[in-house]
Amino acid sequence: MKIGVDSFVAKVTDPDTERVVGPVERFAQLLEEIETADRAGLYSYGIGEHHRSEYYDAAPAVILAAAAARTERIRMRSAVTVLSAADPVRVFQEYATVDLISGGRVELVVGRGSFIEAFPLFGLAFEDYDELFTEKLDLLLAIRDHERVTWSGKHRPALRDQPVYPRPAQDPFPIWVGVGGSPESFVRAGVLGLPLMVAIIGGEPRQFAPLIDLYRRAGREAGHDPEQLKVGLHCFGFLGDDVAKATNAFWPGWQDMFTTIAAERGGMPPTRRQFDATRGPDGAYFVGDPDTVVAKARRVSEQLGGVDRINLQMTNPRLRHADLLHSIELLGTEVAPKLADA
């Protein structure tokens, strides 16, 4: 099992001083976090894509290019690229460029995202989000598989024997499909034979077992090698020297994030009881000391029939930078080695 970190590059308020960390300083911190992950031996680091005031990750390919120039081994990912609201040609060109800069260490995870801001920003109708994603994924795969592309669709001008450059260092270039809870999304990924990244942001991971089984069955029926049908998880996580330290550091910012989301979507603010239940033995959050996280990773993998990787989303708007660096260090030095053969 491969272990990584994901970040949405949240705007951070220092919990000790209540000072808002400015964007220039926040990006310097982020690059230090990625360098720490590289030194600690983690497999990958992912950057999300949002177009909101509380996040600085609107241009993930640019961030990953900066990180590629400052790291040696760690693989870098989008987490996820909102393909429905993007031009597949530009997406391919940008990530192929980062792949060349990194020497072949980039993976592209494409999805529809969990927020809708990208659609009006780029002049698209949210009602078309599924049709947009299906069509644009088809074009992206055509570009990956063919240097010269002939393609036509509804939402973008056609291409006629059009070459697309640059070509990435990796061949084939790794493209994953990021999914939430839609059965159709799991089936689509399986039929295409693409690896699957499942975002589990609440509840219990074992509830996703039927959907992952559906993905694997669709892939087999489409004639794909089972080894090709990899499954990864994107979950909230944070580590400390003991469970109490990890929990008390992560909870305040988590509460802020989900209180904001609840207000926007007409829900109730989260409670500490809900948080503690979700970080419990069967919950979705990997929050605790290294032994706790190792045990949960093994249990979740068994419940889901085996997973190839787990990426912990450590974004938090009220977290000390030193605590985040320590969490990354613990994940790389004390968790990843114990799960390498899992």
Secondary structure, DSSP 8 states (H G I E B T S, - for coil): -EEEEEE--B--B-TTT--B--HHHHHHHHHHHHHHHHHHT-SEEEE----STTB--S-HHHHHHHHHTT-SS-EEEES-EEGGGS-HHHHHHHHHHHHHHHTS-EEEEEE--S--THHHHTT--GGGHHHHHHHHHHHHHHHHH-SEEEE--SSS--EEEEE-----SSSS--EEEEE-S-HHHHHHHHHHT--EEEEE-SS-GGGGHHHHHHHHHHHHHTT--GGG--EEEEEEEEE-SSHHHHHHHHHHHHHHHHHHHHHHHT-----HHHHHHHTSTTSS-EEE-HHHHHHHHHHHHHHTT--SEEEEE---TT--HHHHHHHHHHIIIIIHHHHTT-
